Amino acid sequence: MTSQPLANTEPSGLDALPKSWEPSAVESDLYQSWVDAGYFTADPASDKPAYSIVLPPPNVTGSLHMGHALDHTLMDALTRRKRMQGFEVLWLPGMDHAGIATQSVVEKQLAADGKTKEDLGREAFVEKVWDWKRESGGTIGAQMRRLGDGVDWSRDRFTMDDGLSRAVRTIFKRLFDAGLIYQAERLVNWSPVLETAISDLEVKYSDIEGELVSFRYGSMSDDEPHLVVATTRLETMLGDTAIAVHPDDDRYRHLVGTTLPHPFLDRQVVVVADHHVDPEFGTGAVKVTPAHDPNDFEIGLRHQLPMPTMLDTKGRIADTGTRFDGMDRFEARVAVREALAEEGRIIAEKRPYLHSVGHSERSGEPIEPRLSLQWWVKVESLAKAAGDAVRDGDTVIHPPSLEPRWFAWVDNMHDWTISRQLWWGHRIPIWHGPNGETVCVGPDETPPAGWEQDPDVLDTWFSSALWPFSTMGWPDRTPDLEKFYPTTVLVTGYDILFFWVARMMMFGTFVAGDPAITLDGQRSAPVPFENVFLHGLIRDEHGRKMSKSRGNGIDPLDWVEKFGADALRFTLARGASPGSDLAIGEDHARASRNFATKLFNATRFALLNGASPAPLPSIDTLTDADRWIIGRLEEVRAEVDSALDAYEFSRACEALYHFAWDEFCDWYVELAKVQLGEGVSHTTAVLAAVLDTLLKLLHPVMPFVTEVLWKTVTGGESLVIAEWPAASGVTLDTAAAQRITDMQKLITEVRRFRSDQGLGDRQKVPARLSGIDTAGLSAHVPAVTALAWLTPPADDFTASASVEVRLSGGTVLVEVDTSGTVDVEAERRRLEKDLAAAQKELAGTSAKLGNEAFLAKAPTDVVDKIRARQQLAGEEVERISARLAALT
């Protein structure tokens, strides 16, 4: 039986298929054809059931990274499948205005020309940012197209566009009028470089080797009142107003309530007792700088301490009345230490101390906790509603194991600072009057004449918290809101569960009673999304976090260029389990590219032999191989549906990969060659039917290669709008499946036996099969002989070697005649080389296991591995020695 395709001429359907799969030659044009056809444009007037996802808006300054690629792959897979299942699908794209990042980009451009934003003025600078956005912003949009994102581009939104800006002003006023927005002086994360408060999400912590300096407050005499404290931020002592000790610390109980003079200021520092202090750490006494440390701020509130600010907006010492005023904080750190040393107050200087320090993600410098007048959202009632939505089942978190993290956050949330000291962003809609009056002005209201608008802008997360409903037209009642809200699922990484998901839930539940937001035209939608699917983070192939400093980051567009978008997407989806991190490397992408090529070659073989859609004959007339592959396909279809319904992308991809590669390509295609050679006419119909379903199942994750192949096989318009495979009603014929399993085992064992005999791959040898009828495989003799590369025995056949293979129905004896087919001397040299290597391994492992000193120190798992290696080496020595002895 030849393994080559049997057709002499290519069927016409094959003409459109390239000779090999080259993704770069296909993907861009194919994607644009989908967009032009309107496949991704949602129709709110459709009577189909709705399925909607809003894209977590990437920064307008950003470019596609692996986290985006994972997010987008999973969302695209969900929406493509639901579209094929008959849903009216809206996947709504858009971008975030990224206040800090975007303003920084434009300020750097101005700085290159020797200018500042102040040189332009606020209005001109904001217009400059809009110019940048129109010309350079949105790079990620083009990259999304490269990835194959099936988003509705006609609904592309931007958090600063007119509609979303109106939504921001609307909800701000509603929250303000409800008493949920207020202005207060509180401690914030402050960026001295950007001169603004920044959010928790924009602070990245890293361990820094600092200097812990201990110094003395009070008398220099040990017999008079004094306390020793320690700090890594020595300059903050200029803002100290207290020293705290534990109430039960007998060493300092007599000092509580007394004061000690500040070394450099006309200020008395009071000694307070507070349970926050750990009496076992250091001296058991801590300095308290309420305006520049979160813990100290809480102590200050409890004890009603003064809270003087000793740093200005640029991180310089200010308003202390000392010689340190005007110094940068790091310069002052040295100067204060030297001044304390001059007074003899340094007790322990420059003691190394590893501690965690927050840095601004945008500008890179250490952030400064700083007391500042800001606008805040009172979150208690909002956070409770967000928590109750999950408790009540209105929103379901996948996987459920992450629910405790959700509740731990929303049940203990602190008020949210929403103001930023920037020019780019949503200007806070508060106007201040000449006599200190304030008024909140809604989008349809006019501010009082002569009043000035608050200079701050809103935190970017404020506008993005409205994203699920503002993008659909809220606060107006729109067809999109009626059809697609609440959204079906939010897909995002678990790392922003608190920062973004919680805020969308808070605002979504706050507007639940709004008549513009309806569910089924009757009741208010209680939540912004019905499901939250949280995937893990991407790590490199060694499980390490990707970072610039490690140099292990991967640009997903590099993989698209090298391996194709399908390979990138399949690699990501195959590793995506709910809530679990995934480790990937280039080998994974290369394997996915090979998988696409395997599908391509198998489809090309089918087409080359005339495969095309045709009704399948009665199941009773099909061969064992046909019934097996069709039954297995139905099992895989059911597993894929089950996995995708549970957001278990990894399970779905594993099932499809192993079925497509191991069962369909490696076995059925090879068996089909045998059947075609025997004239089994329905084989091409089975090939076409399996490919039709398989390519549909793979399409959500691998849209490009499956589209090209499916259209060529079926002549259909597009997989994007094809019908998702439904249950076929076919069950696996267990008897036929068992015969196929036995046949596979027999062929595999014969191939292994041939290798042991030194026979080359595909080198045909005469063989006699005994017991194959008893084993129930008489109908499979042609397949066994073809795929094990055997030929019928001649009349004078004499066996030179044999192997017994035990199968479910009996034992098959395979006898072969290798005379004249094996170069005995060459085989002897090969075996002797293998024997030497096995003996060396055996000797090495035996020596280690005979070393008592090694066994005493080595971990148990290491010893167990060496024992396993020793056993394997011993078995190899026996096997190869037996083979050498059998050579004639």
Steps between C-alpha positions, in 0.01 A plus 500: 500500500648832395491787747479756220171670400317297240349773286673576173345843458407757760128564550389851417448589868871463560593774255432776756719336764868596506763228486600573862365699791654849510302708752650835403368462145144448616414654835476875433281476191286229655437708812404806296256290298323405824475865605381611155233230502363639826533169684606673823239777494227441758134568429296610805179439302584130454268244655797273578598464866763755602859428597720797585851576619665836544873502434702613803619827345876506439687826549505729199879518547541126516594220267395138504681293761457134590242578766287680240552217253372246752201717593409560137547138394262375766238768432520439127463125552189552714335742259581300185349187653187680618455660158516153345249377759242749377543787746498869409851580613638837601868522582548870563850647464648824623793671665574676825634856497769401756531837671847474649662300220361714219581831666855377564546408132398845381698680772812311390439615142471859621815462709690393188409842357601677820141567610271408787125462520491825695647677199196394297233541764235247590268526199779500243673209672182290504452571130860391446418169667198457274726561200734228625208262552370557147844450345674242718254355750336167454790292371345208678194513272706399199666229707161361601424449132823303464383274779162442334279675756138475386394828663225729375715786370190708427457537877861587583500729806746726681464602862537869409252507212189716535261223597720350768592845632129572546460169686789592732347837591161336550613236747729744681204728570279212607764373740567852627133571555468168683780605739737237364762742364676737738821700532741433786864516596627145516818304444558404133770344283680803364731512198751786538596468133143512367383728785175312544334240713508157336289189552602186682514320166764743378731422793739208457688368800853367501750410770762769550821483701456810717672643805333467838622788716428512875502837674415644837216729600520688831788528742848386410531370857386145562364610837259752348194447275592382152395248235684333212317452170608367161403581140609452140351840401692720739383824338144429614599570860445864404129412496499300826237601752509197729683189614286191552559212742287201588262556793628188678870579460625554854820663374316806375176509697630793711566708187152471347339845492830686538672694222851510364646795310559467125872542423448748213151645543319710753272206566436255782462136399243322717538139615182299436399143576364308202436130441639529146854500641686169519699515825727219376613688188803726536484712813123465526456872430407641159502854365165626372478715185123513440515692172750266332436140607177294481541336841606825659195670348271251674685556828463873445125466455465287814696745713391823326858593418605800290577398141744749347612435141876532463531421125374706208353358180846442351627303800703787648514596867266796554350715774706356785687824570826305508814513290374189322220686318545482123702179509389195301378223732801281427744788546327585826529139617878537505496853640268410790716201589810718506325761714383234748852359508639843584274504806606147592150364450584222252497168684544260207588643160451349154394155613399312179128428496306321225149639474219530246470838332220614271600650166293688246429269208487798265804703604707244688588701812415396859153627583451719804208453739373855532210673668305673225159657437324268256157393382380164629225246439336365813501131418336322794150465350634458146744226603227318695276497192790365291561225753131414530472468122740204514347359819155511343616339176426799276866485395690170502878497540696234309681319650309493830829461685561872447178606673670534842745750352208699364323511835822576689537810284146636472419428863802701619523775240625847587364818347629560149694813406381603156678832435824542310710812466519479121370692200412203277188321611142563605495832683323466834154663452522710815494879480629723778345836578677819610410444865595134523169362375496181295247358260497179296388564143342224295547453124181688413553782751684832478750604770445833677658794321839597630557178692813293437510129429701273727848458347529124560398223263348164586696181547496303175345207687195719571401522134595139429276391789206606279628307199239220479208742471643838397632341179145394413358851528416551868361726645263488202277202445634338182430187297846374587431524873166326461649219292849445636505621863585356744798354319536123503854462622803705595832339412806633679801402711453432868758769578253784433206335673506772764610806308266489202246220536393615846457859383288398201287290733460794740387742230294236319302418813467873580318570171299177509179690565549733205212475248755519217639161605245229456503125481248339262332840481356450849727505799822680572822309436658452846859454384725602210590141412354160575833316515857595583762265358842552656797348325855478627811695413747410226847391606800386304569134429683470833205637695661838566311827479573680175681830544729739315773460760511123447484541125248216478206697366340388174349729239192313374532668159842333463329164533229604255772586248696182563230239561168659403211634706342156531813359662517786750132467584506121536807519723328747732162326507658158551665628817200693635340335802270707724702692757830323425814660362637364173863453404582525130806517281586502133496119485131510589429741215703290259301192601177690434629605159580135427145413604358747247724351234387149595136603455583661170679192365225264614236716334705526183526119490123470539437752222759340278302179523166660426362567847186713488178529699273203437239309700658221700367150441334302775723453803475124451672524162796698631832341584631465853735792438213719376276417795786551744599844370141624475422375850816653644421828324162514675668435835749779434223737389316441828820549701583824318151636566521403866844657538417827325178538695717479814767738356748211504680594180798281577283188527321579176825560312666186637203290390505650150878480465527133592197401295617691192864397518508160672173349381395670179832590332725226634249215478183565307669676209743209472216249520309704241790450260455126541125525451540716191741243358239234558232708330291585809302775331353674805844571649517847345156584643618401847815707459293800396248453783770474766686803363178699485433448871863510614574829323185654648603393850848645450385822334443711815864455601663462157281710269729549201622155402162345578319757283723432201474123535127484576401722208710283268353175631136607522467793262321687780496879535691535826559316826432827682129454426493122465288293735676366809504117513200365687468158659497246218323224686786266411645298785837337497482142371697345785558172317638675192702733722653205682599337170663826392680522835625144456608573145687811612676304773596226257640745245685697768657188650605370158661835422688488830602141425621601154714773655654248738574278201688784331247537220480842347179703508260395225739224391263222399565145619311173455294403803254236613217593738363221717198533727368815339161342425462389860588856611213629287721697263463304177337801330798711599778291346543747207539790744744308723720392210494847342565701815751255651677481159459126457448288189331160464731200553624298205450127478854436620470755785734438792473720807817641647332689786159526663299696756183420689246779558228442757171666402154506656374215281811283499872491422637567153834353399692702245788317329730686263777403263780755523747311284650729245339806655732572794867596472613275783837664554356851496228391740760334724704823514188701583397262774850485649504879518159502672615222735807699604287803580257289703784330689654838580168624636459183704850530644457868585166459675620189683807687626284781640262259667796315648638821653380514862606864541294598197196307620523667842489852355291470183125578516270201474353608167849530350592151616173362363569653159849346491356158593251532215782587262698200625209265440440638152869471413504136619200418284666663200820300553296178504294594195797606288710202607219266396471670166877472440491131588220447249689659212632247246 
